[in-house]
Amino acid sequence: MAVSRSSRAKRFAGLLGASTVLTTLALPMAAMAQEAPAPAEAPQPAADSGGLTEIVVTATRKSESIQKVAISLQALDPATLEQHQVSSFADYANLLPSVSFETLGPGRSQPFFRGISVSGGQASTVGVYLDDMPITAPDRNPELHIYDVERVEALSGPQGTLFGASSLAGTLRIITNKPKFDKVEAGIDVQANKWGKGSAGGQVEGFVNVPLSEKAAIRLMGFYDKTGGYIDNVPAVYNYESVPYTINNSAIAKKDYNTNEEWGGRAQLALKPSDDWTITPGITYQGLNSKGAYNFDPKFGDLVVHDFSPTWLKDDWYQASLTIQGKIGDFDIVSATGYFNRKIKNSNDYTYYSVTYDKLAAADPGYIEYTNFKDKNGNFINPTQQYYGEIKQRKFTQEVRLSVPKDWPFDLTIGGFYQFQKSISDVNYFIPGLSQATNIYGFSPALPGAINPDSFYLVEQDRHFKDGAAFAEGSWEFVKNVKITGGIRRYVSDTGNVGFAGIWRSAKNTTTAHQADGTPGCWNSDPAVIYNKFIHPTRLSCINTGNQNSHDVGETHKVSLSWQATPDKMIYTTYSTGFRPGGGNRLAGSSPYKPDTLTNFELGWKTRWGSNFRWNAAVYYEKWKGVQYVVIPPGFQGAGVVVNAGDARVYGIETDLEWRPYEGLTLTASGALNDAKLANNFCALVSRADLSVRPSCSDATGDIAAPKGTRLPRQPIFKGSATARYTFDLGGKESFVQGSVFHQSGSTSDLDLSNNALLGNTAGFTSFDFSAGTKFENIAIEAFIQNAFDRRGILSKNTFCSIEFCSGSARSYPIKPQFFGIKASWRY
């Protein structure tokens, strides 16, 4: 049964209210259970002791100092997250120099590591984990709200030994705070904010940790976030050239129309039946209601668009988890079980797709069937297409790990992993009223789908992804202070898809389309039938993509050698590999594509110099083979096929440092330099009928999409940030001021050189953030301004259809515009 957004909001309000009540009751409950602890310090980040704070991570599935882990790893601890007002993926990705990303707004982001960023494949190149559970989703990673978390870990390079198929280029891990048995904790954070040239918003967050007994504890978190808009949908008119029809956007024109609303919570219960065993069930839920476009059209003005139909996104998901930790003898065992369920509803303005067809039809009557529609009275109807899609995602994961006793002369973790995912997509590119209209051929070209009767282009698709693996990773100090680490993962992957994608001609094709009973074609050929010619009684009753399956078996490896030269200086070298599974394509006549693999060669060091200076860095070379790449067949405006186009390589260096020159002042900086390019020519498709890429191409044959040496798109050559924070006593109150600078060089927009020339590169940009605050016992107040000088840095450029057709209506996705606010926090 569907639940309205208002009902969800009320339900969440109840959750947040419960958290607030529990927070209020924490003191008397604690007094009844035990002697009440003294109030904790207010939520001020790391203490200014003159020494550096140690960060403990679990990147190797065991707890150890980040300075002892022989891989390139960045960890954002609670202090760093709080200092930079991090609440979303884009916020923390900004602080990670090796991470770039493409996005269309909240809930529609895809991260990349070290320049491994070619568009293609059904699986992501980066694994995203919430605690031990993968929540990775291609192109649409869920927008996880960052609050009451222990840290964010960014593991650069292939992580195929311990983290599996979607960790080809790296892994992002969000580690939440767990229930504690020994103390009451509670907190509330309230924020009011506003875009510099846009509207206002606010945020409320709260958490509470309550020991229920010596053997049980519960931790609750809830939040509500309303963000104002900053992009204006200004009044506009368009006169169609191929048909006598004029449209305007007066019904939806609005200032600051890209508002966003998010709500959710997390509940975790920890049970300790014995000293050696802990059972932690938990559930995380989030809802998102985003309105308007987050790209703008520079030709119409700064932060301005001309949208003619509604654009919005509703995204609800939850993840249920069960983690069991214990001992069998002296062996440590962990079982992690997760179930992820997500429902997405999305509507997009698709006017400029129709505008493109209109201009083609005005120049060539062969395209008039895309715009020439009349109702039963013979009047032209509005030919403007709209997009509406519903996506349902389900994921079940199970992992078991066993580690040898800690007093053994070596470390060893072995385990098994299983994952099943299913994605159900119903996508409609529709024209309102089309099912009751005719085109120039005298019939309605509508393809009534499961959720819309007026589809002009219909997609119904079911995909499944199965992954299984057995893995082992261990280390041995075979010479004093010299440790060798080795790992292997044997995997099996099975992916498949079945469905329909196309227009009325696709349904009529008796070679590629068939009905559920095998009858060729899905189109009623009776000329007396004008409406409902599409033979489609139920969802997936017409199939034209076949049942393309990809079954892959292989293994990934890791070998690392580290030398602990002194207690606070380590040098390491690592060889590691990763993979991404293959899959099937939705276009009829295409073939499945194979897995792509990444091999990483890395030399790094982790050093501390005295108690107040830390410097870590890594240099690396990566080989990407069989790159999965989306190629658009000639004449197609949007639909493409994924092919294994060839190879690429990356040379790079990443570094981060922290220095406290004297008490009160902390300086931090991080940066990455990536030279990511093709290692051979990538070939273009040259035929609508043959959807396979030639094994080789050249200037002489004229079928090169991108020659050897072409930069990989969307990856800046340099990305870096630096922060200075000074804490001081002001009237007996601990206070601070902070300033940060972020810089990113420009990037290319598309791998295909001709397309990139049409779309254009993005330029480099620099932005500045400032904040200041003070605390009064257990209350802290902070004011901040982000992108203080309102620089209009552009992260990516996007089109509504193939770049060759729609580059004239390309839009730009900006970094966060000027944004300021005030925040009050309370901690117990």
C-alpha positions in Angstrom: 0.0 0.0 0.0 1.4 3.4 -1.0 2.3 5.8 1.8 2.1 9.5 1.1 5.0 11.8 1.7 3.0 13.6 4.4 2.4 10.3 6.2 6.1 9.5 5.9 7.0 12.9 7.3 4.6 12.3 10.2 6.1 8.9 10.8 9.5 10.3 10.8 8.5 13.1 13.1 7.4 10.5 15.5 10.8 8.8 15.3 12.6 12.1 15.8 10.2 12.9 18.6 10.9 9.5 20.2 14.6 10.3 20.0 14.1 13.7 21.6 12.0 12.1 24.4 14.6 9.5 25.0 17.2 12.3 25.1 15.2 14.1 27.6 14.7 11.0 29.7 18.4 10.0 29.5 19.3 11.7 32.8 16.7 10.1 35.0 17.1 6.7 33.3 20.8 6.9 33.9 20.3 7.8 37.5 18.1 4.8 38.0 20.5 2.4 36.3 23.8 3.8 37.7 25.4 6.9 39.0 24.9 9.5 36.3 28.1 10.4 34.4 29.1 14.0 34.3 27.9 15.9 31.2 30.3 15.4 28.2 32.0 18.3 26.6 30.1 20.2 24.0 30.5 18.9 20.4 33.8 20.6 19.7 36.1 18.6 17.4 39.6 17.2 18.4 41.1 18.6 21.5 44.0 21.0 21.1 46.6 19.2 23.0 49.5 19.9 20.7 49.6 16.3 19.6 47.7 14.7 16.8 44.6 12.6 17.2 45.0 8.9 16.3 42.3 7.5 14.0 41.5 3.8 14.2 40.1 2.2 11.1 38.8 -1.2 10.1 39.8 -1.0 6.4 41.4 -4.5 6.7 38.5 -5.9 8.7 40.3 -5.4 11.9 40.8 -2.4 14.2 44.2 -0.7 13.8 45.7 2.8 13.5 45.4 4.3 10.1 49.2 4.9 10.3 49.7 1.1 10.4 47.6 0.2 7.4 49.6 -0.6 4.3 47.1 0.8 1.8 46.3 4.3 0.6 43.5 5.3 2.9 41.8 8.5 4.1 39.5 8.6 7.1 37.3 11.5 8.1 36.7 11.3 11.8 33.7 12.9 13.7 35.7 16.1 14.4 36.5 16.6 10.7 33.0 15.8 9.6 31.6 18.3 12.1 34.1 21.0 11.3 33.1 21.0 7.7 29.3 20.7 8.2 29.3 17.4 6.4 25.8 15.9 6.0 25.7 14.5 2.4 27.8 12.5 -0.1 28.9 15.7 -2.0 30.1 17.2 1.3 32.5 14.5 2.2 33.5 13.8 -1.4 34.7 17.4 -1.5 37.2 16.5 1.3 38.6 13.4 -0.5 41.2 14.3 -3.1 41.1 11.0 -5.0 37.3 11.0 -5.3 35.5 12.7 -8.2 31.9 12.2 -9.1 29.1 13.0 -11.5 25.6 13.8 -10.3 22.2 15.2 -11.3 21.4 16.1 -7.7 20.6 14.4 -4.4 20.2 10.6 -4.7 21.6 10.6 -8.2 25.4 10.5 -7.7 28.2 8.2 -8.9 31.7 8.4 -7.3 35.0 7.7 -9.0 38.5 7.0 -7.6 41.8 8.0 -9.2 40.3 8.9 -12.6 38.6 5.5 -13.3 35.6 7.4 -14.6 34.4 6.3 -18.1 30.6 6.1 -18.3 29.5 2.5 -18.8 28.5 -0.8 -17.2 25.6 -1.7 -15.0 27.8 -1.9 -11.9 29.7 0.9 -10.2 33.5 1.1 -10.2 33.3 2.1 -6.5 31.8 0.0 -3.7 29.8 2.0 -1.1 29.3 0.4 2.3 27.1 1.2 5.3 29.0 -0.5 8.1 29.5 -4.1 6.7 26.7 -3.9 4.2 27.1 -2.8 0.5 24.5 -0.3 -0.6 26.1 0.3 -4.0 23.8 1.3 -6.9 25.0 2.4 -10.3 24.3 6.1 -11.1 22.0 6.4 -8.1 23.8 5.6 -4.9 21.4 6.3 -2.0 21.9 9.7 -0.4 23.0 8.6 3.1 22.7 11.3 5.7 26.0 11.8 7.6 25.2 12.1 11.3 26.2 10.2 14.4 28.9 8.3 12.5 32.2 7.1 13.7 34.1 7.9 10.5 34.0 7.9 6.7 36.8 5.7 5.2 38.0 6.1 1.6 40.1 3.2 0.4 41.8 4.1 -2.9 42.7 1.5 -5.5 41.3 -2.0 -6.1 39.8 -3.5 -3.0 38.9 -6.8 -4.6 40.2 -9.1 -1.9 38.1 -8.0 1.0 35.3 -6.0 -0.6 34.4 -7.6 -3.9 32.9 -6.9 -7.3 31.9 -3.2 -7.1 35.3 -2.1 -5.6 37.2 -2.0 -8.9 38.7 1.4 -8.3 38.1 2.0 -4.5 35.7 1.7 -1.6 33.8 4.2 0.5 32.7 3.1 3.9 30.4 4.9 6.3 30.9 3.5 9.8 28.1 4.4 12.3 28.4 4.8 16.0 27.3 1.6 17.7 25.3 1.2 21.0 27.4 1.4 24.1 26.8 -0.6 27.2 28.6 1.6 29.8 27.2 5.1 29.4 24.3 7.3 28.4 25.0 9.6 25.4 22.6 12.1 23.8 22.8 15.1 21.5 20.7 17.5 19.4 21.8 19.7 16.6 19.7 22.5 15.1 20.7 24.5 12.0 19.2 27.4 10.1 20.7 28.1 6.7 20.2 29.9 3.4 21.7 30.0 -0.1 23.3 33.4 -0.8 21.0 34.2 -3.8 18.4 31.6 -2.9 15.9 30.6 -0.3 16.3 29.4 3.4 16.2 26.0 5.0 16.9 24.2 8.2 17.9 21.0 9.8 17.2 19.1 13.0 19.2 16.1 14.1 19.3 14.1 17.3 20.7 10.9 18.8 20.5 9.0 22.1 22.4 6.0 23.4 20.8 4.2 26.5 22.2 1.2 28.3 19.1 -1.0 29.0 21.1 -3.3 31.2 24.6 -4.7 31.5 23.8 -7.0 28.5 21.7 -4.6 26.3 21.9 -1.1 24.9 20.0 0.8 22.2 21.1 3.7 20.0 18.7 5.9 18.1 19.2 8.6 15.5 16.8 10.8 13.6 16.9 13.8 11.4 14.9 16.1 9.2 16.5 18.4 6.6 14.8 21.0 4.5 17.1 22.8 2.0 16.0 25.8 0.0 16.4 26.3 -3.7 18.8 28.4 -5.7 18.0 27.7 -9.4 15.2 29.8 -11.0 12.9 28.3 -13.6 12.1 31.6 -15.4 9.1 32.2 -17.7 9.7 30.9 -21.3 8.0 30.2 -24.6 8.9 27.8 -27.4 7.3 27.8 -30.8 7.6 24.4 -32.5 9.0 24.6 -36.1 7.6 21.4 -37.5 4.1 21.7 -36.2 1.9 24.7 -35.4 2.1 24.5 -31.6 3.4 26.9 -28.9 4.2 25.9 -25.3 5.0 28.0 -22.3 6.0 27.1 -18.7 3.8 29.6 -16.8 2.3 26.7 -14.8 5.7 25.7 -13.2 7.9 28.8 -13.6 9.2 29.6 -10.1 12.1 31.2 -8.3 14.4 29.0 -6.2 12.5 25.9 -7.4 15.1 23.2 -6.7 14.2 22.6 -3.1 15.1 19.3 -1.3 13.6 17.6 1.7 15.1 14.6 3.5 14.1 12.7 6.6 15.1 9.4 8.3 16.6 7.6 11.2 18.5 4.7 12.4 17.9 2.3 15.3 20.5 -0.3 16.6 20.1 -2.7 19.4 23.2 -4.4 20.9 22.7 -7.6 22.9 25.6 -9.3 24.8 24.4 -12.9 25.7 28.0 -13.6 27.0 31.3 -11.9 27.3 32.4 -13.4 23.9 29.3 -12.7 21.8 27.5 -9.6 20.7 24.4 -9.5 18.5 23.5 -6.2 16.8 20.3 -5.9 14.8 19.7 -2.5 13.2 17.6 -0.7 10.6 18.3 2.5 8.7 15.5 4.4 6.8 15.7 7.5 4.7 13.2 9.4 2.5 14.0 12.1 0.0 11.7 14.5 -1.9 13.7 16.6 -4.3 12.1 19.1 -6.7 13.4 20.9 -9.7 16.7 20.7 -11.7 20.1 21.0 -10.1 21.8 21.8 -13.4 21.5 25.2 -15.0 21.6 26.5 -18.6 24.3 29.1 -19.0 22.8 30.5 -22.2 19.7 31.6 -20.3 21.7 33.1 -17.4 23.4 32.2 -14.1 21.5 29.5 -12.2 18.6 29.7 -14.6 16.7 27.1 -16.6 13.7 27.0 -18.9 11.7 23.9 -17.8 8.3 23.2 -19.3 7.2 20.2 -17.3 7.6 19.0 -13.7 11.0 17.7 -12.5 11.1 15.8 -9.1 12.5 12.8 -7.4 11.1 10.7 -4.6 13.5 8.1 -3.1 12.7 5.9 -0.1 15.0 3.2 1.1 15.7 1.1 4.1 18.4 -1.3 5.1 18.0 -4.0 7.8 21.1 -5.5 9.2 22.1 -8.2 11.6 25.7 -8.5 12.8 26.9 -11.3 15.1 30.4 -11.2 16.5 31.8 -13.9 18.8 34.5 -16.5 19.4 34.8 -20.1 18.6 37.6 -21.2 20.8 40.2 -18.5 20.3 39.0 -17.8 16.7 37.0 -14.6 16.1 34.0 -14.9 13.9 31.7 -12.3 12.3 28.5 -12.8 10.5 27.0 -9.8 8.6 23.5 -10.1 7.1 21.8 -7.3 5.2 18.6 -6.6 3.3 18.3 -3.4 1.3 15.0 -2.2 -0.3 14.6 1.0 -2.3 11.8 2.6 -4.3 12.5 5.5 -6.7 10.0 7.6 -8.5 11.4 10.3 -10.9 9.9 12.8 -13.3 12.0 14.9 -15.6 11.4 17.7 -18.0 12.3 16.3 -21.4 11.4 19.3 -23.5 14.8 19.7 -25.2 14.7 16.1 -26.4 11.5 17.0 -28.2 13.0 20.3 -29.4 15.8 18.4 -31.0 13.4 16.2 -32.9 11.4 19.3 -33.8 14.4 20.9 -35.4 15.3 17.6 -37.2 11.7 17.3 -38.5 11.6 20.9 -39.7 14.7 20.1 -41.8 13.8 16.5 -42.8 10.2 15.3 -43.1 11.5 11.8 -42.2 11.4 12.8 -38.6 7.9 14.3 -38.6 6.4 11.2 -37.0 8.1 12.2 -33.7 6.2 15.5 -33.5 3.1 15.3 -35.7 0.2 14.1 -33.5 -3.5 15.0 -33.7 -6.4 14.3 -31.4 -9.7 12.7 -32.5 -10.9 16.1 -33.7 -7.9 16.6 -35.9 -6.2 19.2 -33.7 -2.5 19.1 -33.0 -1.6 18.0 -29.5 1.4 19.1 -27.6 4.3 16.9 -28.8 6.5 17.6 -25.8 7.8 14.5 -24.2 8.1 14.0 -20.5 10.0 11.4 -18.5 8.6 9.3 -15.7 10.3 6.3 -14.2 9.8 3.9 -11.3 12.7 1.8 -10.1 12.6 -0.9 -7.4 15.9 -2.2 -6.0 16.3 -5.2 -3.7 19.6 -6.5 -2.3 20.4 -9.4 0.1 23.9 -9.9 1.3 25.5 -12.4 3.6 29.2 -12.5 4.7 31.0 -14.6 7.2 34.6 -14.0 8.3 36.8 -16.1 10.6 40.1 -14.7 12.0 42.9 -16.7 13.7 43.8 -16.1 17.3 45.7 -12.9 18.0 48.6 -14.7 19.7 49.4 -16.6 16.5 52.6 -15.5 14.7 50.6 -14.3 11.7 47.2 -12.7 11.0 44.7 -14.5 8.7 41.1 -13.8 7.8 39.1 -16.1 5.7 35.5 -15.7 4.6 32.6 -16.2 2.3 30.3 -13.7 0.6 27.0 -14.0 -1.2 24.9 -11.2 -2.7 21.7 -11.2 -4.8 20.3 -8.0 -6.3 17.3 -7.3 -8.4 16.4 -4.1 -10.2 12.9 -3.6 -11.7 12.6 -0.6 -14.0 9.6 1.0 -15.6 10.6 4.0 -17.6 8.2 6.0 -19.8 9.1 8.8 -22.2 5.5 9.9 -22.7 3.4 12.5 -24.4 0.2 13.3 -22.5 -2.8 12.2 -24.5 -0.8 10.2 -27.0 -2.9 7.0 -26.5 -5.9 8.9 -27.8 -4.1 10.6 -30.7 -2.8 9.6 -34.1 0.3 10.5 -36.0 0.9 11.0 -39.8 0.4 7.2 -40.3 -3.1 7.4 -39.1 -2.8 5.4 -35.8 -1.7 6.0 -32.3 2.0 5.2 -31.8 1.5 5.0 -28.0 3.0 2.0 -26.1 0.9 1.7 -23.0 3.2 0.4 -20.3 2.5 -0.9 -16.8 2.3 2.6 -15.3 1.5 5.0 -18.2 -0.8 4.7 -21.2 0.9 7.5 -23.2 4.5 6.2 -23.6 6.2 7.1 -26.9 9.4 5.3 -25.9 8.9 2.5 -23.3 11.4 0.7 -21.1 10.4 -2.3 -19.0 13.4 -4.2 -17.7 14.2 -6.7 -15.0 17.9 -7.2 -14.0 19.5 -9.6 -11.6 23.0 -9.6 -10.2 24.4 -12.6 -8.2 27.8 -12.5 -6.6 29.5 -15.3 -4.6 33.1 -15.3 -3.3 35.5 -17.1 -1.0 38.4 -14.9 0.2 41.4 -14.9 2.4 43.9 -12.3 3.5 46.7 -12.6 5.9 50.0 -11.0 7.0 53.2 -12.2 8.5 56.1 -10.4 10.1 58.8 -12.7 8.6 61.6 -10.3 9.6 61.5 -7.8 12.5 59.5 -4.8 11.4 59.0 -6.2 7.9 55.6 -7.6 7.1 54.2 -9.3 4.0 50.5 -9.3 3.3 48.7 -11.5 0.8 45.1 -11.9 -0.3 43.1 -13.7 -2.8 39.4 -13.7 -3.7 37.8 -16.4 -5.9 34.5 -15.0 -7.3 31.6 -16.1 -9.4 29.3 -13.5 -10.9 26.0 -14.0 -12.8 24.1 -11.1 -14.3 21.2 -11.0 -16.6 18.4 -8.7 -18.0 15.2 -9.2 -19.9 12.7 -6.6 -21.1 11.5 -4.2 -23.7 13.0 -0.9 -24.9 11.9 1.1 -27.9 9.1 2.9 -29.8 6.3 1.5 -31.9 8.6 0.3 -34.6 10.5 -1.8 -32.0 7.2 -3.5 -31.1 6.3 -4.0 -34.7 9.7 -5.7 -35.5 9.0 -9.4 -35.9 12.7 -10.2 -35.9 13.7 -8.7 -32.5 10.4 -8.5 -30.6 8.1 -11.3 -29.5 5.1 -11.8 -27.3 5.2 -13.9 -24.1 4.0 -17.0 -26.0 6.8 -16.6 -28.6 4.6 -15.0 -31.3 6.9 -12.7 -33.4 6.1 -9.0 -33.1 3.9 -7.1 -30.6 1.9 -4.9 -33.0 -1.7 -5.4 -34.2 -1.4 -5.2 -38.0 -5.1 -4.7 -38.6 -5.5 -1.4 -40.4 -8.9 -0.9 -38.9 -7.4 -0.7 -35.4 -6.3 2.9 -34.6 -5.8 2.8 -30.9 -4.2 0.2 -28.6 -2.2 -1.5 -31.4 0.5 -2.4 -29.0 0.0 -6.0 -27.9 0.9 -5.8 -24.2 -1.6 -7.2 -21.7 0.8 -7.2 -18.8 4.3 -6.0 -17.9 7.0 -7.8 -19.8 4.5 -9.4 -22.1 6.5 -8.0 -25.0 10.2 -8.8 -25.1 12.9 -7.4 -27.4 16.1 -7.5 -25.4 16.1 -11.2 -25.0 17.6 -12.7 -21.8 21.2 -11.6 -21.9 23.2 -13.3 -19.3 26.8 -12.9 -18.3 28.5 -15.6 -16.2 32.0 -14.8 -15.0 34.4 -16.7 -12.8 37.8 -15.5 -11.7 40.0 -14.2 -9.0 41.6 -11.1 -7.6 44.9 -10.8 -5.7 46.8 -8.6 -3.4 50.4 -8.6 -2.2 51.9 -6.0 0.0 55.2 -5.5 1.7 55.7 -3.0 4.5 58.7 -1.9 6.5 58.1 -0.2 9.8 61.4 1.7 9.7 60.6 3.4 13.1 57.6 3.2 15.4 56.1 6.2 13.6 57.4 5.8 10.0 56.3 3.1 7.5 57.0 2.5 3.9 55.0 0.0 1.8 54.5 -1.3 -1.7 51.3 -2.9 -2.9 50.1 -4.9 -5.9 46.4 -5.4 -6.0 43.7 -6.2 -8.6 40.0 -5.7 -8.9 37.1 -6.5 -11.2 33.7 -5.4 -12.3 31.2 -8.0 -13.6 29.9 -8.0 -17.2 26.3 -7.8 -18.2 23.7 -7.5 -20.9 22.4 -4.6 -23.0 18.9 -3.4 -23.5 19.1 -2.6 -27.3 17.9 -5.3 -29.5 20.7 -6.9 -31.6 23.4 -6.1 -29.0 25.6 -8.6 -27.2 26.6 -9.0 -23.6 29.8 -7.3 -22.4 32.6 -8.9 -20.4 34.1 -7.9 -17.0 36.7 -5.2 -16.9 39.7 -5.4 -14.5 42.1 -3.0 -12.8 45.6 -3.7 -11.7 47.3 -1.4 -9.2 51.0 -0.9 -8.4 51.5 1.4 -5.5 54.3 2.8 -3.3 53.4 4.7 -0.2 54.6 5.9 3.1 52.9 6.9 6.4 55.0 9.0 8.7 54.8 11.1 11.9 57.5 13.5 12.8 57.4 14.2 16.5 54.0 14.6 18.1 52.7 17.4 15.9 53.3 16.6 12.2 51.9 13.7 10.1 52.6 13.2 6.4 51.2 10.3 4.3 51.4 9.8 0.6 51.2 7.2 -2.2 52.4 7.1 -5.8 50.7 4.6 -8.1 50.3 3.2 -11.6 47.0 1.5 -12.6 46.1 -0.5 -15.7 42.5 -0.7 -16.6 41.7 -3.5 -19.1 38.6 -4.2 -21.1 37.0 -0.8 -20.1 33.2 -0.9 -20.1 32.1 2.0 -22.2 28.7 3.2 -23.5 28.7 3.8 -27.2 25.7 5.4 -29.0 24.9 3.8 -32.3 24.7 6.1 -35.3 21.3 7.9 -35.4 20.3 7.1 -31.9 19.5 10.0 -29.7 20.0 8.4 -26.2 20.0 4.7 -26.0 23.4 3.1 -26.1 25.2 -0.2 -25.8 27.9 -1.1 -23.3 31.1 -2.5 -25.0 34.5 -3.5 -23.8 36.2 -0.7 -25.7 39.9 -1.2 -24.8 42.4 -0.3 -22.1 43.4 2.8 -20.1 46.1 3.7 -17.6 46.5 6.1 -14.7 49.7 7.6 -13.2 49.1 9.5 -9.9 50.1 10.6 -6.5 47.9 11.4 -3.5 48.9 12.9 -0.2 47.6 14.3 3.1 49.2 16.0 6.0 48.4 17.5 9.4 50.6 19.9 11.4 50.0 21.5 14.8 52.9 24.1 14.9 51.7 25.2 18.4 48.9 24.7 20.7 45.6 25.9 19.3 46.5 25.9 15.6 45.9 23.0 13.3 46.8 23.0 9.6 45.6 20.2 7.4 46.0 19.6 3.6 45.3 16.9 1.1 45.6 16.6 -2.7 45.8 14.2 -5.6 47.3 14.4 -9.0 46.0 12.0 -11.6 47.1 11.5 -15.2 44.3 9.2 -16.6 44.4 8.4 -20.3 43.5 5.8 -22.9 46.2 3.1 -23.6 44.8 2.4 -27.1 42.3 3.7 -29.6 38.6 3.4 -28.6 36.5 2.6 -31.7 33.1 4.0 -32.6 30.1 2.1 -33.8 29.6 2.7 -37.5 26.3 0.9 -38.2 22.8 0.8 -36.7 22.6 -2.8 -37.6 25.9 -4.1 -36.3 26.1 -3.1 -32.6 29.5 -4.6 -32.0 32.7 -2.6 -31.8 35.6 -3.4 -34.1 38.7 -4.8 -32.4 40.8 -2.1 -34.0 40.4 1.3 -35.7 42.5 4.1 -37.1 42.3 7.5 -38.7 42.4 5.7 -42.1 39.2 3.8 -41.4 37.6 6.8 -39.8 36.0 4.9 -37.0 38.0 6.2 -34.0 35.9 7.6 -31.1 38.9 8.5 -29.0 42.5 7.9 -29.9 45.2 6.6 -27.6 46.3 9.2 -25.1 42.8 10.8 -24.7 42.1 11.9 -21.1 39.5 10.0 -19.2 36.4 12.3 -18.6 35.2 14.0 -15.5 38.4 13.6 -13.6 40.4 16.8 -12.7 44.1 16.4 -13.1 44.5 18.0 -9.7 42.1 18.2 -6.7 43.1 19.4 -3.3 42.0 21.3 -0.1 43.6 22.9 2.9 42.2 24.0 6.3 43.5 26.2 9.1 41.7 26.0 12.5 42.6 28.0 15.5 41.1 27.4 18.9 41.4 30.0 21.7 39.9 31.1 25.0 37.4 33.9 24.7 36.1 35.1 28.0 36.6 31.7 29.5 34.8 30.0 26.7 36.6 27.7 24.2 36.2 29.2 20.8 37.5 28.7 17.3 37.9 30.3 13.8 38.5 28.2 10.7 39.1 28.7 7.0 39.3 26.2 4.2 40.3 26.5 0.5 39.3 23.9 -2.2 40.7 23.8 -5.6 40.0 21.6 -8.6 41.4 21.8 -12.1 39.3 21.5 -15.2 38.2 18.2 -16.8 37.0 16.9 -20.1 33.3 16.1 -20.4 33.2 13.1 -22.7 35.6 10.5 -24.0 34.6 10.8 -27.6 36.6 13.7 -29.0 33.9 15.0 -31.3 31.3 14.9 -28.6 33.7 16.6 -26.1 34.3 19.3 -28.7 30.6 20.0 -28.8 30.0 19.8 -25.1 33.3 21.5 -24.0 35.6 21.1 -21.0 34.9 22.4 -17.5 37.2 25.0 -16.1 39.2 24.8 -12.9 37.8 26.6 -9.8 38.7 27.6 -6.3 36.3 28.1 -3.4 36.6 29.2 0.3 34.7 28.2 3.4 34.8 30.0 6.8 33.4 29.2 10.2 33.6 30.4 13.8 32.1 29.3 17.1 32.2 29.0 20.8 30.8 26.7 23.5 29.1 27.2 26.8 29.6 24.1 29.0 27.7 21.5 27.0 26.2 23.8 24.3 28.1 24.9 21.2 27.2 27.6 18.7 28.7 28.0 15.3 28.3 30.2 12.3 29.6 29.2 8.8 29.7 30.3 5.2 30.6 27.9 2.4 31.8 29.1 -1.1 32.0 32.5 0.6 32.7 34.4 -2.7 30.1 32.4 -4.7 32.4 31.0 -7.3 30.5 29.2 -10.0 32.7 26.1 -10.4 31.3 23.5 -12.8 31.6 19.8 -12.0 30.1 18.4 -15.1 28.0 19.2 -18.2 25.0 17.1 -19.2 22.6 16.7 -22.2 19.1 15.4 -22.5 20.0 13.1 -25.4 23.1 12.2 -27.4 25.6 15.0 -27.4 25.7 15.3 -31.2 22.0 16.2 -31.2 21.5 17.9 -27.8 24.8 19.8 -27.2 22.9 23.1 -27.9 20.8 22.6 -24.8 23.6 21.3 -22.5 23.3 22.1 -18.8 26.0 22.6 -16.2 26.1 21.1 -12.7 27.7 23.7 -10.3 29.4 23.2 -7.0 27.4 24.3 -4.0 26.7 28.1 -4.4 27.3 30.4 -1.5 25.7 28.9 1.5 25.6 30.2 5.1 24.0 29.3 8.4 24.1 29.1 12.1 24.2 25.9 14.2 23.5 25.1 17.8 24.5 21.8 19.4 23.9 20.1 22.7 25.7 17.0 24.0 25.2 14.9 27.1 
